Amino acid sequence: MKKRLQKIVLTVVLAFAGLFVGNAQELGVRFGDVSAGNIAIDGIFSTGDFNRLHADLSFGDGVAADLLWDFLYRPLADEAFNWYMGVGPYLAIVDEDSYDDDTDFNLGAAFEIGLEYRFVNIPVALGLDYRPSLEVLDETSLHWGGFGLNVRYVFE
Protein backbone atom coordinates (compact mmCIF):
# COMPACT_ATOMS: atom_id res chain seq x y z
CA MET A 1 0.00 0.00 0.00
CA LYS A 2 2.80 2.40 0.90
CA LYS A 3 4.58 1.85 -2.46
CA ARG A 4 1.33 2.48 -4.35
CA LEU A 5 0.73 5.71 -2.42
CA GLN A 6 4.29 6.83 -3.18
CA LYS A 7 3.73 6.25 -6.93
CA ILE A 8 0.50 8.26 -6.83
CA VAL A 9 2.18 11.14 -5.01
CA LEU A 10 5.15 11.09 -7.40
CA THR A 11 2.76 11.21 -10.38
CA VAL A 12 0.92 14.19 -8.85
CA VAL A 13 4.22 15.96 -8.14
CA LEU A 14 5.46 15.44 -11.72
CA ALA A 15 2.16 16.67 -13.18
CA PHE A 16 2.38 19.67 -10.86
CA ALA A 17 5.92 20.33 -12.17
CA GLY A 18 4.71 20.42 -15.78
CA LEU A 19 2.01 22.98 -14.99
CA PHE A 20 4.40 24.82 -12.73
CA VAL A 21 7.05 25.62 -15.32
CA GLY A 22 4.60 26.43 -18.12
CA ASN A 23 2.38 28.97 -16.32
CA ALA A 24 4.55 30.84 -13.82
CA GLN A 25 4.82 34.65 -13.79
CA GLU A 26 8.05 34.32 -11.79
CA LEU A 27 10.35 31.31 -11.84
CA GLY A 28 13.55 30.67 -9.93
CA VAL A 29 15.21 28.86 -7.06
CA ARG A 30 14.64 28.74 -3.30
CA PHE A 31 17.66 28.00 -1.11
CA GLY A 32 17.17 27.00 2.50
CA ASP A 33 14.96 24.66 4.48
CA VAL A 34 12.24 23.21 2.21
CA SER A 35 10.04 20.13 2.54
CA ALA A 36 12.46 17.63 0.95
CA GLY A 37 15.93 19.15 1.16
CA ASN A 38 17.78 22.43 0.82
CA ILE A 39 16.85 23.57 -2.70
CA ALA A 40 13.62 23.95 -4.68
CA ILE A 41 12.30 25.22 -7.98
CA ASP A 42 10.28 28.25 -6.91
CA GLY A 43 7.38 29.80 -8.84
CA ILE A 44 4.82 32.53 -8.45
CA PHE A 45 1.37 32.46 -10.07
CA SER A 46 -0.55 35.73 -9.79
CA THR A 47 -4.22 35.41 -8.81
CA GLY A 48 -4.95 39.10 -8.22
CA ASP A 49 -3.42 42.43 -7.26
CA PHE A 50 -2.75 41.46 -3.66
CA ASN A 51 -2.65 37.65 -3.64
CA ARG A 52 -0.80 34.88 -5.45
CA LEU A 53 0.06 31.20 -5.40
CA HIS A 54 3.63 30.48 -4.29
CA ALA A 55 4.73 26.99 -5.34
CA ASP A 56 7.88 25.00 -4.63
CA LEU A 57 9.04 21.71 -6.07
CA SER A 58 11.92 20.50 -3.90
CA PHE A 59 14.48 17.73 -4.22
CA GLY A 60 17.27 16.41 -2.03
CA ASP A 61 16.30 13.95 0.70
CA GLY A 62 13.24 13.09 -1.41
CA VAL A 63 10.73 14.96 -3.54
CA ALA A 64 8.05 17.40 -2.34
CA ALA A 65 5.53 19.97 -3.55
CA ASP A 66 4.36 23.02 -1.57
CA LEU A 67 1.50 25.28 -2.72
CA LEU A 68 0.98 28.38 -0.59
CA TRP A 69 -1.63 31.08 -1.02
CA ASP A 70 0.15 34.37 -0.26
CA PHE A 71 -1.37 37.72 0.56
CA LEU A 72 0.82 40.65 -0.52
CA TYR A 73 1.08 43.75 1.61
CA ARG A 74 2.72 46.64 -0.16
CA PRO A 75 4.44 48.99 -0.39
CA LEU A 76 7.04 48.87 2.35
CA ALA A 77 9.43 51.83 2.00
CA ASP A 78 9.02 52.11 -1.80
CA GLU A 79 7.12 50.50 -4.70
CA ALA A 80 9.51 47.59 -5.25
CA PHE A 81 9.70 46.34 -1.63
CA ASN A 82 6.81 44.07 -0.49
CA TRP A 83 6.05 41.85 2.45
CA TYR A 84 3.75 38.86 2.30
CA MET A 85 2.34 35.99 4.30
CA GLY A 86 0.48 32.86 3.35
CA VAL A 87 -0.52 29.29 4.10
CA GLY A 88 -1.03 26.10 2.15
CA PRO A 89 -0.52 22.34 1.89
CA TYR A 90 2.61 20.37 1.19
CA LEU A 91 3.26 16.73 0.44
CA ALA A 92 6.58 14.97 0.43
CA ILE A 93 8.20 11.60 -0.03
CA VAL A 94 11.32 11.75 2.11
CA ASP A 95 14.07 9.16 2.63
CA GLU A 96 14.67 9.47 6.37
CA ASP A 97 17.49 6.95 6.69
CA SER A 98 19.79 5.99 3.82
CA TYR A 99 20.81 2.71 5.54
CA ASP A 100 17.41 1.07 5.13
CA ASP A 101 14.51 1.34 2.69
CA ASP A 102 12.33 3.32 5.07
CA THR A 103 10.68 6.12 3.07
CA ASP A 104 8.14 8.42 4.68
CA PHE A 105 5.11 10.02 3.10
CA ASN A 106 4.51 13.42 4.71
CA LEU A 107 1.43 15.59 4.37
CA GLY A 108 0.91 18.87 6.17
CA ALA A 109 0.50 22.62 6.07
CA ALA A 110 3.19 25.26 5.68
CA PHE A 111 2.93 28.87 6.83
CA GLU A 112 4.99 31.68 5.34
CA ILE A 113 5.98 35.27 6.07
CA GLY A 114 8.56 37.08 3.99
CA LEU A 115 10.07 40.19 2.43
CA GLU A 116 10.59 40.61 -1.30
CA TYR A 117 12.38 43.14 -3.48
CA ARG A 118 11.53 43.40 -7.19
CA PHE A 119 14.18 45.28 -9.10
CA VAL A 120 12.78 48.09 -11.24
CA ASN A 121 15.23 47.95 -14.19
CA ILE A 122 15.91 44.20 -14.36
CA PRO A 123 13.37 41.33 -14.25
CA VAL A 124 14.57 39.80 -10.97
CA ALA A 125 12.88 39.35 -7.59
CA LEU A 126 14.79 38.51 -4.39
CA GLY A 127 12.99 37.31 -1.27
CA LEU A 128 13.71 36.16 2.27
CA ASP A 129 11.09 34.15 4.09
CA TYR A 130 10.37 32.12 7.17
CA ARG A 131 8.28 28.98 6.62
CA PRO A 132 7.38 26.82 9.64
CA SER A 133 5.26 23.75 8.93
CA LEU A 134 2.86 21.38 10.63
CA GLU A 135 3.14 17.74 9.57
CA VAL A 136 -0.12 15.82 9.88
CA LEU A 137 0.79 12.49 8.21
CA ASP A 138 3.12 10.23 8.63
CA GLU A 139 3.31 11.59 12.17
CA THR A 140 2.10 14.81 13.76
CA SER A 141 4.90 17.28 14.42
CA LEU A 142 5.70 20.97 14.19
CA HIS A 143 8.83 22.06 12.31
CA TRP A 144 10.02 25.52 13.42
CA GLY A 145 12.85 25.85 10.85
CA GLY A 146 12.17 26.96 7.34
CA PHE A 147 14.25 30.04 6.54
CA GLY A 148 14.87 30.54 2.84
CA LEU A 149 16.23 32.80 0.10
CA ASN A 150 14.27 33.08 -3.16
CA VAL A 151 15.83 34.25 -6.43
CA ARG A 152 13.32 34.45 -9.31
CA TYR A 153 13.17 35.72 -12.87
CA VAL A 154 10.09 37.89 -13.47
CA PHE A 155 8.33 37.28 -16.81
CA GLU A 156 6.87 40.53 -18.12
C-alpha positions in Angstrom: 0.0 0.0 0.0 2.8 2.4 0.9 4.6 1.9 -2.5 1.3 2.5 -4.3 0.7 5.7 -2.4 4.3 6.8 -3.2 3.7 6.3 -6.9 0.5 8.3 -6.8 2.2 11.1 -5.0 5.1 11.1 -7.4 2.8 11.2 -10.4 0.9 14.2 -8.8 4.2 16.0 -8.1 5.5 15.4 -11.7 2.2 16.7 -13.2 2.4 19.7 -10.9 5.9 20.3 -12.2 4.7 20.4 -15.8 2.0 23.0 -15.0 4.4 24.8 -12.7 7.1 25.6 -15.3 4.6 26.4 -18.1 2.4 29.0 -16.3 4.6 30.8 -13.8 4.8 34.7 -13.8 8.0 34.3 -11.8 10.4 31.3 -11.8 13.5 30.7 -9.9 15.2 28.9 -7.1 14.6 28.7 -3.3 17.7 28.0 -1.1 17.2 27.0 2.5 15.0 24.7 4.5 12.2 23.2 2.2 10.0 20.1 2.5 12.5 17.6 0.9 15.9 19.1 1.2 17.8 22.4 0.8 16.9 23.6 -2.7 13.6 24.0 -4.7 12.3 25.2 -8.0 10.3 28.3 -6.9 7.4 29.8 -8.8 4.8 32.5 -8.5 1.4 32.5 -10.1 -0.6 35.7 -9.8 -4.2 35.4 -8.8 -5.0 39.1 -8.2 -3.4 42.4 -7.3 -2.7 41.5 -3.7 -2.6 37.7 -3.6 -0.8 34.9 -5.5 0.1 31.2 -5.4 3.6 30.5 -4.3 4.7 27.0 -5.3 7.9 25.0 -4.6 9.0 21.7 -6.1 11.9 20.5 -3.9 14.5 17.7 -4.2 17.3 16.4 -2.0 16.3 14.0 0.7 13.2 13.1 -1.4 10.7 15.0 -3.5 8.1 17.4 -2.3 5.5 20.0 -3.5 4.4 23.0 -1.6 1.5 25.3 -2.7 1.0 28.4 -0.6 -1.6 31.1 -1.0 0.1 34.4 -0.3 -1.4 37.7 0.6 0.8 40.7 -0.5 1.1 43.7 1.6 2.7 46.6 -0.2 4.4 49.0 -0.4 7.0 48.9 2.3 9.4 51.8 2.0 9.0 52.1 -1.8 7.1 50.5 -4.7 9.5 47.6 -5.3 9.7 46.3 -1.6 6.8 44.1 -0.5 6.0 41.9 2.5 3.8 38.9 2.3 2.3 36.0 4.3 0.5 32.9 3.4 -0.5 29.3 4.1 -1.0 26.1 2.1 -0.5 22.3 1.9 2.6 20.4 1.2 3.3 16.7 0.4 6.6 15.0 0.4 8.2 11.6 0.0 11.3 11.7 2.1 14.1 9.2 2.6 14.7 9.5 6.4 17.5 6.9 6.7 19.8 6.0 3.8 20.8 2.7 5.5 17.4 1.1 5.1 14.5 1.3 2.7 12.3 3.3 5.1 10.7 6.1 3.1 8.1 8.4 4.7 5.1 10.0 3.1 4.5 13.4 4.7 1.4 15.6 4.4 0.9 18.9 6.2 0.5 22.6 6.1 3.2 25.3 5.7 2.9 28.9 6.8 5.0 31.7 5.3 6.0 35.3 6.1 8.6 37.1 4.0 10.1 40.2 2.4 10.6 40.6 -1.3 12.4 43.1 -3.5 11.5 43.4 -7.2 14.2 45.3 -9.1 12.8 48.1 -11.2 15.2 47.9 -14.2 15.9 44.2 -14.4 13.4 41.3 -14.2 14.6 39.8 -11.0 12.9 39.4 -7.6 14.8 38.5 -4.4 13.0 37.3 -1.3 13.7 36.2 2.3 11.1 34.2 4.1 10.4 32.1 7.2 8.3 29.0 6.6 7.4 26.8 9.6 5.3 23.7 8.9 2.9 21.4 10.6 3.1 17.7 9.6 -0.1 15.8 9.9 0.8 12.5 8.2 3.1 10.2 8.6 3.3 11.6 12.2 2.1 14.8 13.8 4.9 17.3 14.4 5.7 21.0 14.2 8.8 22.1 12.3 10.0 25.5 13.4 12.9 25.8 10.9 12.2 27.0 7.3 14.3 30.0 6.5 14.9 30.5 2.8 16.2 32.8 0.1 14.3 33.1 -3.2 15.8 34.3 -6.4 13.3 34.4 -9.3 13.2 35.7 -12.9 10.1 37.9 -13.5 8.3 37.3 -16.8 6.9 40.5 -18.1 
